[in-house]
Amino acid sequence: MKLKSLLLRYYPPGIMLEYEKSGQLKTKSIDLLDLDPSTDVSALVEEIQKAEPLITASRSDQVKLLIQRLQNKLGQHSNHKFYLFKVLRAHILPLTNVALNKSGSCFITGSYDRTCKLWDTASGEELHTLEGHRNVVYAIAFNNPYGTLVATGSMDTTAKLWDIQSGEEVFTLTGHSAEIISLSFNTSGNRIITGSFDHTVTVWEADTGRKVYTLIGHCAEISSALFNWDCSLILTGSMDKTCKLWDAVNGKCVATLTGHDDEILDSCFDYAGKLIATASADGTARIFSAATRNCVTKLEGHEGEISKISFNPQGNRLLTGSSDKTARIWDAQTGQCLQVLEGHMDEIFSCAFNYKGDIIITGSKDNTCRIWR
């Protein structure tokens, strides 16, 4: 095995190794999820060298430089103010969801008109219309960081995978007995997780469409389902006012997060998997420690239910979208509201950061998408 190159990965922090084995170029990553501005870089490099034979003594200075660059990047707490860049009238009927690809160069919208549309972010031009679902499309996700496939989940109880380049359907996932309201890929893109109004969550193989296992335990409809970064845990949110954490290897429930007074409408991990955020119909959002499972911060200020929540890639900001027609940006440490994004004429169903955290997209019942940067 011969190391060819070392590349930085900012979110979540890590180093990508490109190496040659039997004439083939392969990649592996060293995750640095615990890196912070106070980490002793020299000691960390020594640890990495012991664990990774590809990092020889001659490469240690290069690794040290890369980690120091990462450290500097993490130390820059962005005080970026977002401004409206573009308004797109996307569908004839209201939107249900929006998602950006890794670079933010294109995004996808789902709608009550039973279609999904793929758009160029800079020009606002429609690239493809994905047709095939027999009912409302609720859930959409790219297989980031690759951005080559899109998964969609529908009221017709199925999920479908689509090729981004051609806009063609790859295959259909069948097995749920009610609408699929949530779906996402795991980090490596080889698993898909779906959450349904049938109260269950199912994990599927992304390349074959085979069902791996089903998680049963919530006593009401599922609103969100996703893996953490290292794919060791699954987080699910439900209309039963709770979130559950599951062991992703054996599918066993390991914790239940409580505290909201009404249905949980969305939930998410930060990239490092240290924090969990929940959004509820009670008009508040909460941040929990993934380690202790205790609530550490409460986000209050919206004047209606919060339908969507997500961390920025750096993990220091949260984005929420609400029926009060606004999206808000919050400090993830203090819970303080930093900015209110106003302009939509009806409730916001969906909002998301791009991979770098410098573009926000919001989708509303007013049939428009707004891009903020």
C-alpha positions in Angstrom: 0.0 0.0 0.0 1.3 3.4 -1.0 0.0 6.7 0.2 -0.7 9.1 -2.7 -2.2 12.2 -1.1 -3.8 13.7 2.0 -6.8 15.9 1.7 -8.6 18.0 4.3 -12.3 17.5 5.1 -13.8 20.4 7.0 -17.2 19.1 7.9 -17.2 17.0 9.9 -13.4 17.5 10.6 -11.2 14.8 9.2 -8.4 13.9 6.8 -9.0 11.9 3.6 -6.2 9.5 2.6 -5.8 8.5 -1.1 -3.6 5.4 -1.4 -2.7 2.8 -4.0 -3.4 -0.9 -3.3 -2.7 -3.6 -6.0 -2.7 -0.9 -8.7 -6.1 0.5 -7.6 -6.6 4.0 -6.1 -8.6 3.8 -2.8 -9.7 6.2 -0.1 -10.2 6.1 3.6 -10.8 8.8 6.2 -9.5 9.7 9.6 -12.4 11.3 11.6 -11.3 14.1 13.9 -14.7 14.7 15.5 -13.2 15.6 18.9 -10.9 18.3 17.4 -11.3 21.7 19.0 -9.2 24.9 19.2 -7.6 23.6 22.4 -6.5 20.2 21.1 -2.7 19.4 21.4 -1.9 18.8 17.7 1.5 17.2 18.2 0.0 14.6 20.6 -2.9 13.9 18.2 -0.5 13.4 15.3 1.4 10.8 17.4 -1.8 9.0 18.1 -2.8 9.0 14.4 0.7 7.6 13.4 0.3 4.7 15.9 -3.1 3.8 14.6 -2.6 4.4 10.8 0.4 2.7 9.1 -0.1 4.8 6.0 1.0 7.9 7.9 4.7 7.5 8.1 7.2 9.7 10.0 8.0 11.6 6.7 4.3 12.6 6.5 3.9 13.8 10.1 4.7 17.5 9.4 2.2 17.6 6.6 -0.5 16.0 8.8 0.3 18.5 11.6 -0.2 21.4 9.1 -3.5 20.0 7.9 -4.8 19.6 11.4 -3.7 23.1 12.4 -5.6 24.5 9.3 -8.7 22.5 10.5 -8.3 23.9 14.0 -8.2 27.5 12.7 -11.3 26.9 10.6 -13.1 25.5 13.6 -12.1 28.5 15.7 -13.8 30.9 13.3 -17.3 31.1 14.7 -19.2 32.5 11.7 -21.2 35.6 12.4 -22.5 35.5 8.8 -25.7 37.4 8.1 -27.8 35.9 5.4 -29.5 38.0 2.7 -32.1 37.0 0.1 -30.4 35.9 -3.1 -33.3 34.6 -5.2 -37.0 33.7 -5.1 -38.2 30.7 -7.3 -41.8 29.9 -8.0 -41.2 26.2 -8.1 -44.5 24.2 -8.4 -48.2 24.8 -9.2 -49.2 23.3 -5.9 -47.5 23.9 -2.5 -44.0 22.6 -1.7 -43.5 19.9 0.9 -39.7 19.8 1.1 -36.4 21.1 -0.2 -32.8 19.7 -0.2 -29.4 20.9 -1.5 -26.7 18.8 -2.9 -23.2 18.8 -1.3 -21.8 21.8 -3.2 -25.1 23.7 -3.2 -25.0 23.9 -7.0 -28.4 22.3 -7.3 -31.4 21.5 -5.2 -34.5 19.5 -5.3 -38.1 20.4 -4.4 -41.0 18.0 -3.5 -44.6 19.0 -3.9 -48.3 18.2 -3.6 -48.3 18.0 -7.4 -46.8 14.5 -7.1 -43.5 15.5 -8.7 -40.0 16.5 -7.6 -38.0 19.0 -9.5 -34.2 19.4 -9.7 -33.0 23.0 -10.0 -29.7 24.8 -10.8 -29.2 27.1 -7.7 -27.3 29.9 -9.5 -29.6 30.4 -12.5 -32.8 29.1 -11.0 -33.2 26.9 -14.1 -35.2 23.6 -13.9 -33.0 20.7 -14.7 -35.3 17.7 -14.4 -38.8 16.8 -13.3 -39.0 13.4 -11.5 -42.4 11.9 -12.2 -43.7 8.5 -11.0 -45.2 8.8 -7.5 -49.0 8.4 -7.4 -49.5 10.9 -4.6 -47.9 13.8 -2.7 -44.1 13.7 -2.4 -43.2 14.4 1.3 -39.6 13.5 1.7 -36.4 14.0 -0.4 -32.7 13.5 0.1 -29.5 13.5 -1.8 -26.9 10.8 -1.2 -24.4 13.5 -0.1 -21.4 13.8 -0.2 -21.7 12.0 -3.6 -24.8 13.9 -4.9 -25.4 11.2 -7.6 -28.7 9.8 -6.3 -31.9 11.3 -5.0 -34.4 9.4 -2.8 -38.0 10.5 -2.5 -40.8 9.3 -0.2 -44.5 9.7 -0.9 -48.0 9.5 0.4 -48.3 6.5 -2.0 -46.4 4.5 0.7 -43.3 4.0 -1.5 -39.8 5.5 -1.7 -38.0 5.8 -5.0 -34.4 6.2 -6.0 -33.5 8.4 -9.0 -30.3 9.0 -11.0 -29.5 12.8 -10.9 -27.8 13.0 -14.3 -30.6 11.3 -16.3 -33.6 11.9 -14.0 -34.5 8.2 -14.4 -36.0 6.1 -11.7 -33.5 3.5 -10.4 -35.8 1.4 -8.1 -38.8 1.5 -5.7 -38.8 0.6 -2.0 -42.1 -1.0 -1.0 -43.1 -2.3 2.4 -44.6 0.5 4.4 -48.4 0.5 4.9 -48.9 4.3 5.2 -47.2 7.5 3.7 -43.5 7.9 4.0 -42.9 11.3 5.7 -39.1 11.2 6.2 -36.1 9.6 4.6 -32.3 10.0 4.5 -29.1 8.3 3.4 -26.4 7.3 5.9 -22.9 8.9 5.5 -21.4 6.3 3.1 -24.6 6.3 1.0 -25.1 2.5 1.2 -28.2 2.6 3.5 -31.5 4.5 3.3 -33.8 5.0 6.3 -37.5 5.7 5.9 -40.0 6.9 8.5 -43.7 6.3 8.0 -47.2 7.2 9.3 -47.5 3.4 9.9 -45.5 4.2 13.2 -42.4 2.3 11.9 -38.9 3.1 10.6 -37.2 0.8 8.0 -33.6 0.6 7.0 -32.8 -0.5 3.4 -29.7 -1.3 1.3 -29.3 1.6 -1.2 -27.8 -0.5 -3.9 -30.3 -3.4 -3.9 -33.4 -2.0 -2.2 -33.4 -4.9 0.2 -35.0 -4.3 3.6 -32.4 -4.6 6.4 -34.6 -4.2 9.5 -37.6 -2.3 10.8 -37.6 -0.3 14.1 -40.8 -0.7 16.1 -41.5 1.2 19.3 -43.1 4.6 18.7 -46.9 4.7 19.4 -47.8 7.3 16.8 -46.7 8.5 13.3 -43.0 9.0 12.6 -41.9 12.5 11.6 -38.1 12.1 11.2 -35.5 9.3 10.9 -31.8 9.6 10.4 -28.3 8.1 11.1 -25.6 9.9 13.1 -22.3 10.6 11.3 -20.5 7.3 12.2 -23.7 5.3 11.5 -23.7 3.8 15.1 -27.0 5.4 16.1 -30.4 6.2 14.6 -32.6 9.1 15.7 -36.3 9.0 15.2 -38.9 11.6 16.0 -42.6 11.0 16.4 -46.1 12.5 16.8 -46.1 10.6 20.2 -44.1 13.7 21.5 -40.8 11.7 21.9 -37.6 11.0 20.1 -35.9 7.6 20.3 -32.2 6.6 19.9 -31.6 3.2 18.4 -28.4 1.0 18.1 -27.9 1.0 14.3 -26.2 -2.4 14.4 -28.9 -4.5 16.1 -31.9 -2.1 15.8 -32.6 -2.0 19.6 -33.9 1.2 21.3 -31.3 2.6 23.7 -33.0 5.8 24.9 -36.2 7.9 24.7 -36.0 11.7 24.8 -38.9 13.5 26.4 -39.9 17.0 27.3 -42.0 18.5 24.5 -45.7 19.3 25.1 -46.8 18.4 21.6 -45.9 16.3 18.5 -42.2 16.3 17.4 -42.1 17.4 13.8 -38.4 17.1 13.1 -35.1 16.0 14.8 -31.4 16.0 13.8 -27.8 15.3 14.9 -25.0 17.8 14.6 -22.2 16.4 12.3 -20.0 15.4 15.3 -22.9 13.4 16.8 -22.5 15.2 20.1 -25.8 17.1 20.0 -29.4 16.3 19.1 -32.0 18.9 18.2 -35.8 18.5 18.2 -38.5 20.7 16.7 -42.1 20.5 17.9 -45.7 21.6 17.3 -45.4 23.2 20.8 -43.5 26.1 19.1 -40.2 25.3 20.8 -37.0 23.5 19.8 -34.7 21.7 22.2 -31.0 20.7 22.1 -30.1 17.5 23.9 -26.6 16.0 24.7 -26.2 12.8 22.8 -24.0 11.4 25.6 -26.2 12.2 28.6 -29.5 12.4 26.7 -30.4 15.5 28.9 -31.9 18.7 27.5 -29.2 21.4 27.5 -30.9 24.3 25.7 -34.4 25.4 24.7 -35.0 27.6 21.7 -38.0 29.9 22.2 -39.3 32.7 19.9 -41.3 31.2 17.1 -45.0 32.1 17.1 -46.2 28.8 15.6 -45.2 25.2 15.3 -41.6 24.4 14.2 -41.7 22.0 11.2 -38.0 21.7 10.4 -34.7 22.0 12.2 -31.0 21.5 11.2 -27.5 22.2 12.4 -25.0 24.1 10.1 -22.0 21.9 9.2 -19.8 23.6 11.9 -22.4 22.7 14.6 -22.5 26.2 16.1 -25.8 27.3 14.5 -29.3 25.9 14.1 -31.8 26.7 11.5 -35.6 26.4 12.1 -38.6 26.8 9.9 -42.1 27.5 11.2 -45.8 28.0 10.5 -45.3 31.6 11.6 -43.8 32.2 8.0 -40.3 32.8 9.3 -37.1 30.8 9.5 -34.7 31.6 12.3 -30.9 31.1 12.9 -29.9 30.3 16.5 -26.7 30.0 18.5 -26.5 26.3 19.3 -24.6 26.9 22.6 -26.7 29.7 24.1 -30.1 29.1 22.4 -30.2 32.8 21.4 -31.9 33.8 18.2 -29.4 35.5 15.9 -31.4 36.2 12.8 -35.0 36.0 11.5 -35.5 35.3 7.8 -38.7 37.0 6.7 -40.5 37.3 3.4 -42.5 34.1 2.8 -46.3 34.7 2.6 -47.3 31.4 4.2 -45.9 28.7 6.5 -42.4 27.4 6.0 -42.4 23.6 5.5 -38.7 23.1 4.9 -35.3 24.7 5.3 -31.7 23.5 5.0 -28.1 24.6 4.9 -25.7 23.5 2.2 -22.6 21.5 3.0 -20.4 24.6 3.6 -23.1 26.3 5.7 -23.0 29.5 3.6 -26.3 29.0 1.7 -29.8 28.5 3.1 -32.8 27.4 1.2 -36.4 27.7 2.5 -39.5 26.2 1.0 -43.0 27.5 1.8 -46.7 26.8 1.4 -46.7 30.0 -0.7 -45.3 27.8 -3.6 -41.9 29.5 -3.6 -38.3 28.7 -2.6 -36.1 31.4 -1.3 -32.3 31.1 -1.5 -30.3 33.1 1.1 -26.6 33.6 1.1 
